[in-house]
Amino acid sequence: MKKEIKVNYDKVLIFVVIALIFLIVALRVSFFYVPKCDTFECFQENMRACKQAVYLNEEPQATWKYEILGKEKDECLVKTSLIQPKQGELKLEKLAGLSMTCAFPLGITTYPEKYLDRCHGLLKEELQTIIIEKLHTYIIENIGDVDESLDLISSF
């Protein structure tokens, strides 16, 4: 006498779907989860150790997003993005959404946008353009003062 085995395909399908969902969640948490820092101190700790983390820095001129990407050679890579320019003299409105990647020696913690010489990317280029334009305007507005200063120097 042979017994027939009846398979309930609905239950098997439900089990497979639940297993796939569990696997996807486990992979996301294990490999793609990046902790978010609420304080600059948290960001500093993670940057010092070069552990992945994300931090939003609210400054009067702009909101910056810092993402610690990880180590490359002897440096810690930090992606810096301008999220929201705010009203002010800096004229950052056209830079919203741009980013740059900055490389710092391991163990260093800082505000990445303060050291453009350690960064590369479109945001850096645009920030440098704004700085050059401001310097040019300053020189043009103060050319008489500069000329007088040069005359004083040459008279010695």
Secondary structure in CASP SS format (residue, H / E / C, confidence):
PFRMAT SS
TARGET T0000
AUTHOR 0000-0000-0000
METHOD secondary structure of the structure
MODEL  1
M C 1.00
K C 1.00
K C 1.00
E C 1.00
I C 1.00
K C 1.00
V C 1.00
N C 1.00
Y H 1.00
D H 1.00
K H 1.00
V H 1.00
L H 1.00
I H 1.00
F H 1.00
V H 1.00
V H 1.00
I H 1.00
A H 1.00
L H 1.00
I H 1.00
F H 1.00
L H 1.00
I H 1.00
V H 1.00
A H 1.00
L H 1.00
R H 1.00
V H 1.00
S H 1.00
F H 1.00
F H 1.00
Y C 1.00
V C 1.00
P C 1.00
K E 1.00
C E 1.00
D C 1.00
T C 1.00
F H 1.00
E H 1.00
C H 1.00
F H 1.00
Q H 1.00
E H 1.00
N H 1.00
M H 1.00
R H 1.00
A H 1.00
C C 1.00
K C 1.00
Q C 1.00
A E 1.00
V E 1.00
Y E 1.00
L E 1.00
N E 1.00
E E 1.00
E C 1.00
P C 1.00
Q C 1.00
A E 1.00
T E 1.00
W E 1.00
K E 1.00
Y E 1.00
E E 1.00
I E 1.00
L E 1.00
G E 1.00
K E 1.00
E E 1.00
K C 1.00
D C 1.00
E E 1.00
C E 1.00
L E 1.00
V E 1.00
K E 1.00
T E 1.00
S E 1.00
L E 1.00
I E 1.00
Q E 1.00
P E 1.00
K C 1.00
Q C 1.00
G C 1.00
E C 1.00
L C 1.00
K C 1.00
L C 1.00
E H 1.00
K H 1.00
L H 1.00
A C 1.00
G C 1.00
L C 1.00
S E 1.00
M E 1.00
T E 1.00
C E 1.00
A E 1.00
F E 1.00
P E 1.00
L C 1.00
G C 1.00
I C 1.00
T C 1.00
T C 1.00
Y C 1.00
P H 1.00
E H 1.00
K H 1.00
Y C 1.00
L H 1.00
D H 1.00
R H 1.00
C E 1.00
H E 1.00
G C 1.00
L H 1.00
L H 1.00
K H 1.00
E H 1.00
E H 1.00
L H 1.00
Q H 1.00
T H 1.00
I H 1.00
I H 1.00
I H 1.00
E H 1.00
K H 1.00
L H 1.00
H H 1.00
T H 1.00
Y H 1.00
I H 1.00
I H 1.00
E H 1.00
N C 1.00
I H 1.00
G H 1.00
D H 1.00
V H 1.00
D H 1.00
E H 1.00
S H 1.00
L H 1.00
D H 1.00
L H 1.00
I H 1.00
S H 1.00
S C 1.00
F C 1.00
END
